Amino acid sequence: MIELIVDENCLVPEIRRGQSQISVVIGVIHDFDNILDLCSGVLTNEELALVHKLWADDNFPRTFTREGAALIIRARD
């Protein structure tokens, strides 16, 4: 599973990898160019395409969950 986390406290974007989950963490000041810079060479093209859908595709089914200062965006099952 891949999730996009927009965290109000994040100053430097990062990728967190778990056994079954990849989290792309960005701040509210970042844009998709920052995501591309972060993910280029780290994520596969398919993974990066999913991150782009989470970020920008209004027709892609997503869930939005608020946890503290973070908004977590995931693909809807």
Order of alpha helices (4+ residues) and beta strands (2+ residues): beta-beta-beta-alpha-alpha-beta-beta
